[in-house]
Amino acid sequence: MIISLPESCLLTTETVIRSYLGVYITKWKPRPSPLLALCTFLVSERHAGDRSLWKPYLQILPKTYTCPVCLEPEVVNLLPKALKAKTEEQRAHVQKLFTSCRDFFSSLQPLFVEPIDSIFSYSALLWAWCTVNTRAVYLRPRKQECLSAEPDTCALAPYLDLLNHSPHVQVNAAFNEKTRCYEIRTASGCRKHEEVFICYGPHDNQRLLLEYGFVSPCNPHACVYVSRDTLVKYLPSTDKQMNKKISILKDHGFIENLTFGWDGPSWRLLTALKLLCLEAEKFTCWKKVLLGEVISDANEKTSLDVAQKICHHLLEESSAMLQRVSHMKDEKVSLVSQLALVETLWREELKVLQASAETLASVHTSYLASPERLGSPPVVGVT
């Protein structure tokens, strides 16, 4: 057992409804969401300062966050395309939440001397949203009649949320219904005087940055995503069946989450490439490809060749982005800390791609040396 936090220490929607905010939340229509209830409480209690019973907890919370949703737009533009798109979705979500809740915030004016707009500003809501998004633990769904039907599963866990993440440890974390405590148990050893880590999940670095605001060096789950445009960049433009192939991949869930990892291209990426590289006369075999069957020596080799080209393209892209970030660090001194975070992400992706390139080169060399192996699946993409 690493830690056992009593239920009375958890900050939940029940905590909020029992507070001075409860009467306002109960009578408001449409019913506020569980997330809004938690965010409203955080902003209000932070404003209360020394008068807040939660002051010790609020004092240890970050004053600002480094999640992409908090970064300056010019820094967000330097993120990988997929991560940039998700960041913009998150930003739009928070802005929509703020706009839709301004009337609700106005209803709280009787609780405060200061103008409500100066307390429940966009920056204040963004801080509260990031606090919940980065630090909340999961509880079994609860139902509060005065809240909307959205899942009520989040709780803030003071002190417990100081535990840092490591992808190299294994833990079990859950609320124990018998002890009425949120408990974390570790399956990994920890030496005396060493920091105790927990694992937030088997997340790649883009996910860690998006949801938690940091990048994990030497992350075994690190990967580099291949976009649809990049996927077809090195395929014959004369392939009349290309649109049909793309449609098949999309219908069977093979157009997303195609990646390069430490051990080379993922099985999903290689499978997608094998289908895209099918010769016209073997197109009817596409179902076998999705099942992992080898169609022909030529198809195996062509798909690996394309994987190599895509990998080298992404290597060049990563190197170019690192140069851009480096130049901007010289020009935008005020953004150095944000740019350093983005730089770390690109450096880690570059390392992954270099490892993938070495694996692909090794496999390609062995193919040339042993033509009889072409009929066997390549030893890459095991993730």
Summary of the structure (lengths in Angstrom):
residues: 383
radius of gyration: 25.1
end to end distance: 30.9
largest distance: 81.4
contacts: 1132
relative contact order: 0.11
helix: 57%
strand: 10%
